[in-house]
Amino acid sequence: MRQQKLKAAACGLAAVITFSGMNMTAYAGGLSDVLPSAGVTLTLANNTTTVQTIKDNTGTSEDKGTDTQTIEETQKVSDMVINEPEELTAEQAAKEEEEGFKSLVIAQVTNYVNVRSIPSEEGEIVGKLYDKSVGTFLSEKDGWYEINSGSVTGYVKAEFCVTGEDAVELAKQVGTRIATVTTTTLYVRMEPTTESPVLGMVPIDDDLIVMEELDGWAKVNIEEGDGYVSTDYVNLSTEFVKAESKAEEEARLAKEEAEREKARKAAAEAEARRAAESAEQNSTASEAPAVTISGGSETGNALAAYACQFVGNPYVYGGSSLTNGTDCSGFVMSVYANYGVSLPHSSSSLRSSGSSVDGGLSAAQPGDIICYSGHVGIYIGDGQIVHASTAKTGIKISRADYRQVLSVRRIF
């Protein structure tokens, strides 16, 4: 399902975020307010101001634009600066964040709990609050919590949710701490210092999972491994799943079906053209490994097989050529382009393409897009992906679970 994001103020540095599954109380069968899963996201972002910066070739930075002043100009206006707020310490920021978490209502169910118009099972269903998803506490009445989540305001059964002190630690576990790159190209370093060697690079707007937050640095996960980015060049936020209204659900399902039908038609036309030019296309695949692909739709299987033809070709940062060099998102974009489908050249944007696959990796089919922290690949079945990995390895086949999966997206 297509994710939506809501930005709300939230301060601070979170401890190491746990992304693994957790033991949830399962409620199913016979409970009219607990029903199947999907959801969109709520984002709590740091209340900070970001100055646009550009990294230079040495890894240092310089401020650009109208915010840059000479020393003389700064001295002229220095007397006008009054009571500038002090920055919070890491400890203060963490405490403020925890205080904010106390006002959350977090669902603990198998799939979702209905949000009703009144605090009664007789009330109209106005939306769904999904498992591990989050709303804001408004009031409590007769065993029901009144919440606001996304565009939905209504009541959920308190027995299926937690709030207050109980929500603090749970929020840290169910939330995903994200660093969104704000500069054109950001260096990821092996250690939290500008003197450390560069491990890899990530483009503007990419989303990276934050594993730990240090003084001025965030430990993140990229294709080359775990490294560090300066927090001067990212926006930090915590993503939660939020409620979805009935109208939003209906509109999402209709839009996803229309997009799938459009993609299927484009893919069929492209496959027909490719079949007529098979001799020319096969000339690029002389070194391709023998891979048997099955288990998905006809189009998805064909796309996955086509993608595997380019295994062994080079990885080039920012590239999109399947033969001369491409990066991970360029690879996915170019493979799908050969099937008449236009996708963005951005791993973070691909997290919102197509529709979400309920069940994640366990329900993936050949042709699905597998999204990681700052990386994407194409599922080819049997628990494997094909992807443009690194400059060292090029395009290759890997286990799909070799890293934490953020999302699985289906186009066809």
Order of alpha helices (4+ residues) and beta strands (2+ residues): beta-beta-beta-beta-beta-alpha-alpha-beta-beta-beta-beta-beta-beta-beta-alpha-beta-beta-beta-beta-beta-beta-beta-beta-alpha-alpha-alpha-beta-beta-alpha-alpha-beta-beta-beta-beta-beta-beta
